[in-house]
Amino acid sequence: MNKKNFYLLLLTLCPFSCTPHTSRSAQEVFRKWFECQLVMPHKDIKTTIDQDDQTFMEALKNTYQHNSAHIRHLAPLLAKLTAHHINDHGYTLTLPVAPLLKANFANLYHLIANDMGGFVTLLKGSYLSNSDYVQREAGLSYVNNIDTHIALMQILFANHKKSDQMEHLFSVANHFFQYCFSPATFPAFERLLLEKEHYPITRMLYTTMWYNLSSDGWKFWHQASLKALQQKAAAGYRIVYIAGGSDIYQLLKAGIYNVTNIDPQLPSQPAYYTEGWEFLLKGTGAYGGVGDTITLPFETTTITMQRSAYKEIGGTFKARLSSGKTIEIPKSLTVWTIADSNGNKLGEYTIERRFCEQHDFHAQPKTQLLISFNELHFVSLPSFLNGWNIDTTRLPEDFSIIVKQLAQPVGKAILNNMHIASILSHTDFKYLSLGTSIN
């Protein structure tokens, strides 16, 4: 056998082992998640009031000063809530703390945590439903309304630590979501979408959900959602992550190793992906980087991801970007085999590069669906509002999807209620949507 034929035979027998491999660290691939991603615990929202008086008053004063430019027109509401420590003339946030001030805040927290209907009723009797204020807020710009309600919630949940405030408002947004879309309370929320005299209240609810779960909260995980996924994984379920981008790190850290990610991986979305998203999809070389590795050291174990397959599966899909440009991308399949430090296989991470379709939401045996809040919004939207052409009425009655930012899974009824609300918001309420455009 001549030398040329020998090398051809060798390449046929071991094409992957003869291809150069790339090894990367977890830091190289997932640095963005290290720097910005948090796992939010369930927060008992009344704990803000449990700060000692000096800490509470300093936090309230500093938060008010920071947000005063956006909140001056709400002085009558804040005067009532703070027993006139904040008023039309400024503030007198000094010790000792007036018992009525702390009692008012404690009552707000109790209602949000335990009686959202009571919280909304309280707001209906407040300055937010004053006819002069309703008219004034209607005249504010879209951006000014958002800034107003973000600022108001930050004052109501003032805390001396930014991270604590974020955790509290993440929990508050979860309470608001359940009130707005759960079957038992959706009819009351539906009326709010139609009652112009209460639109400031509805804007508060929408802004709080949008900002904490989507605009700023898109990158965060709820501790409860990760725990639920861990339980499913331990029972032998494969997690199917709809539009999961490159968001695999927290799942791996939680010991969840069998994951399928269905995502178009659009090149216009780098702000929502980690630095190594292209490497996760495909490596260099003729075989798409088969043999490439990523090493992930965790506190109790070190795991290795090795690319075991890459192939273009036939056909392409087109994506229209927010710039107006339409691009065409080949459909592909990438498989990473996950092993422990002894080389024992733990599972597989599979990336299906394509748009999700109706059938993806009809879970197969031993699979658990997962999605982020922002993407849940686009699933619920009708197609004429740039939804993803998913008919939520065709979902099975026992449909359940775990949402990255939510403490409780979402069922068919909630998705249908979100669908109805999106139409009412478009035709009547005319305020921001719960999702943020990511193209």
N, C-alpha and C positions, 0 to 999 in steps of 0.2 A: 504494500500500500504506500503510495507516495505521500509526501508531507501534507499536500493540499487536502487530499481526501481524508487523511487522519484528523486534521483540524475540523473539517466539516462534520465528521462522525462525532467528534468530541462535543462540538456545539449542539448537535442533535440530541445527544445523550444527556447533556447537562447545561442547557441554555441559561438557566437562572443562576446557577452557581458560578458560571463563567462571566456573568455581568457584574460590573462594579456596583457595590452597595454603598448606601449612605447611612451613617449612624448619627442620630441627633439626640440631644438631651431634652428633657421635658421643658426646661427653661427656653430653649430655642424654638420649640413648637408652640408652647402654651403660655408664653410670657404675659400676654394681655390678661389672661384669666388670673394669673398670680397677682397682678397689679390692681385689678379693678373688681374682680368677682367676689361677692360675699354670699355666705349661706345665712339667711335671716331666720332667727329663732322665732317661735311663737312668743309674742310679747303681751303680757298682761298690761293693757294700756293705762290702767290706773296708777301704775308705778311712777309715772311722772310726778304725780302729786305727793308721792312718798319721799321725795327729796327733802332734806332739811330746809327750814325756812329761808336761810340765807342763800343756799344754792338755788332753790326754786326762784326766789326773787331776782337774783342776778341773771339767771337764765332767761327769765321773762323780760327783764329790762334789755338785755343785750339783743335778744331776738327781735323785740319790738323796734329798737333803734336801727337794727340792720334792715328791717322790712318797712320802716315807717313811710317811705316814699310811695309804696304800693297800697297802703292801708289807711291813709288819713281819712278817706271818705267813709270808712267804717267805724269812725270814732263813737257814734251812738251805740253800736252793737258792742264794741269793746268796753265802753263805759258801763253798760249793764253787766257784762260778764265779769269785769274786774272791780265791781263796786266803786266805780269812778276813779280808780287808780290810773286808768288811761281815759282821757276825755278830750273835748274839743281844744283844750288849751295845752295839751301835752301829756305828761305823765308824772306821777308821784309814786314810783315803785320803790318804796323804802320799807324797812322793818319797823315795827312788827307787821307781819302779814295779816290783813284783815280777815277774820274768820269767814265772812261772806264770800270773799274772793276765792278762797280755797274750796269752800262748799260748792260754789258755782262750777268750778273746774271739775271737782270730783263728781258732780251730778252729770256733767257732759260725758265724762269718761264712762260712767256707769251706764248711761243710756246707749252709747255707741257699742259697748261690749255686750249689753244684755237686752236692749229694747230700741232697735233702730227706728221703729215706728214712733216711739216716744221722742226720740231725738229729732226726727223730722217734724213732729208736731210742735216741739219746743221752738224750732227754727221758724215754723210758720207764724208763730206769735211774736217773732223778733223783728228787729229792724230790717232783716233781709227781705221780709215780705211787705215792708212799708211801700205804699204806692209810689211815693216820690223817689225812693231808692231804686225800686224796680225799673222805673223809667230812666233813672240816671245810669244804672248799670247797662241797660239796653243800648245806651249811647256810647259806651266805652268800646274801644277797639278790641278785637279778638285777643291780641297779645296782652292788653291791659287787664282783661278779665282773667286770663290765665294767671298772670302775675299776682293779681289780687287774691285769688283763692289759694294759690300756693303759699303766699305770705300769711294768710289768715290761719291756715292749718299749722304752719310752723310756729306761729305764736301760741295757738291753743295747745300745742305739744312742745313747748319750749323745754329745752334740756341743755345742760351745760356741756354735754358731749354730743358732737355731731352724729356719731355712729348710733348713739341711743335714740336720738330723734328720728333717724332714718328707720330704725327697727320699729319704733312705735308707729310711724306713719305707714310703713309697709303692712303692719297688722290692721291699722285703721282702714286702709284701702281694701283689705280682705273682707272686713266687716261690711263696707259699703257695697262691695261686689255681691255678697250674699243677699243683702237687702234688695239690691236693684234687680237681680235676675233669678233668684230662687222662686219656685212656683208659688209659695205661700205669700210672698210679699211683692211679686212682680206687678200685680194689678195696681197696688198703691203707687209704685214707681212709674208705671205706665201713665197714670193720671198726672204725675208731675211733669212728664214730657209734653203734656197738652195744656197745662195750666200756666199761662204767661205770668200770672201774679206770683208764681213760685219759681220762676226760672233761676233767680240767684241761688236758690237751694240746689236745684238740679245742676247748675254749673259747678257748685262746690263738690257735689258727688262725682261728677264726671272728671273734673280737674284732678281730684285726689286719686282716683283710680288710674287715670291716664299717666299722671306724672310718676307715681310710685310703683306702678306695675309695668309700664311700657316705656315712657320717654326716658326716665332715669333708671327704672327698675328692670329693664329688659335683660340686664346682665346678671341679676341676682337669682338665687335659688331660695325657695322656702324650705326650711328644715323638714317640715312635715311631708313635703312632696318627695324629697330624697329618701326619707324613712319608708314611705309607702312603696317606692321603687325597690328599695333594698329587700323588703318583705316579698315582693313579687319575684325578684331575682332569686332569692333563697328558695322559693317554691318551684323554681325551674322555668320561669317565664322569660321569654326574650322581650326586651324593651324595643318598641318601634317608635323612634323619635321623628315626628313629622316636622320637617323644616328645621332640623337641629343645627344647621351650620357646622361650625367646628367645635360645638359646645359639648365635649366629651369628658373634659378633665374631672369635673366634680363627680360624674358617674363612676369613673375609674377609681377615684379616691374613696368613694363609698363602697367599693367592692362589687360594682355592677359591671360585668364583663361581656355579657351577650346583648349587643345593641345593634339595631339596624337603623341607619339614618337616611331618610328620604329627603333630599334637598337639591335644588338646582345649582347651588354654589355659584351664584352670579358674581362676576368679577367687579360689579359696581357696589358690592356690599362689604368692602374690607373693614369699614368701621365696626361691623357687627361680627367679624370673624377674628380669630387669633392669627398671629403672624404666620403660623405654619399651615394655614388652611390649604394652600396649593400643594404643599408636600404631603399632607394627609390624603389628598385626592390621587396624586400621581407623582412618581419619582422620575428621575432622568433615565435615559437608556431605552432600548428597544422594547423592553417588557414592562414599562411603566413603574420601574423601581421595585420589582419583586425582590425581596431579600433585605430591603431597607429596614432599619430598626429605630425605635425610640425607647429610651430608658427612663422610667419614672420611679424615683425613690420616694416612698411615703414613710410615715413615722414608724410603722410596724413591718413594712415589707417593701420590696422593690420588684416591680413588674417590667416586662419587656413587651413592646408591641413590634411584631415583624410583619411586613407586608407580604402576604402569601398569595395574593392574586390581584391582577388589574386587567380589565378587558373592556373594550368598547362593545356594547351589547347590540349594536345595530340601531340605526335611526338617529335622528337629532330632535331637539326641541328648540323653539324660538322664544325669546324673552324680550319684551319691550321694556326698556329702562325709562326712568323718570326723565332722562334727557331727551326722550323721543326716539332714540336709536334702538333698532331691533337687532339682536344678535342671535346667532344659531350655534348651539353647543351639542356635541355628540353625547348621547347617553352612555354612561359607563358604570362599571361595578368595581369597587375596591374592597378588598378584604384584608384586615389586619388580624393576625392570630396573637392572642394575649397569653403570656406564660409567666409563671412565677420565677423566682431566682434559681430554682432547680431545673427549670426547663419544662415543668409540668403545665400542660395547656389549661388555661382558666376559662377561655371563651373566645369569641370573635366579634370584632367591630366591623360592620359592613356599611359602606356608603353607596347608596343608589343615587346617582346623579340624574335627577329628573324632577319634574313637578309632581306634587301629590295629586292623587285622583280619588274619585268617589270610593272605589273599592278599598283603598288604604284605610278607610275609617270603619270598615267592617272587620273587626279583629278576628284573627285566626285563633285556633286553639293554642293555649299556652303563650299568648302574646299580650303585652300590656302597652297601650298607646300612651304617648307622651307628647306634649307640645308646650311652647312658650306662650305667654299671655298675648303678646302682640300678634302672633300667628293665629291664635284662637279667634281673635277679632276678625281676621280676614276669612277664616273658615265660616264664620257666622254671617258675613256680609252677602247680600244678593249680588249677582253678577253685575248689575247696572251701577253698583257702587264700588266696582273694582274688587269684588270678592273672588274667591278661588273656584267658583262653579261647583261648590259642594252643596248638595241638597240635604239640609239637616232634617227635613221631614222624612227622608228615606232611611235614616239611621235606625238600627235596631232599638227596641224599647229599653234594653238593658245596656245600652251604650255607656261607656265610661272612659274618660280620658284624664290622666293626671296632668296638671298644669304646673309648669316650673315655678311660678310665683304664687300659687294658691295653696292654702292649707287643705282644701278639700277637692276631690276630683269633680269634674264637670260631667253632667249627664245630658241626655237628649233634650230634656225640657229646658234646661238653662240655655243651651245653644239656640233653641227655637226662640226663647225670650230675647236673647241678644239680637237675633235676626229681626224680630219685630221692632225692638228699640232702635236699631240702626236706621230703619225706614222712617220711624217717627222723628228721630233726630235730624234726618235729612230733610224731611218735608215740613216739620213744625218747629222743633227746638233750634235747629240750625246753629249748632255749636261744634266744638271739636269732636272727632271720633275717638274711640278708645285705642286705636292702633296708630302706629307711626310708620309712614311710608319708608320702606327700606331699600328701594331700588335706586 
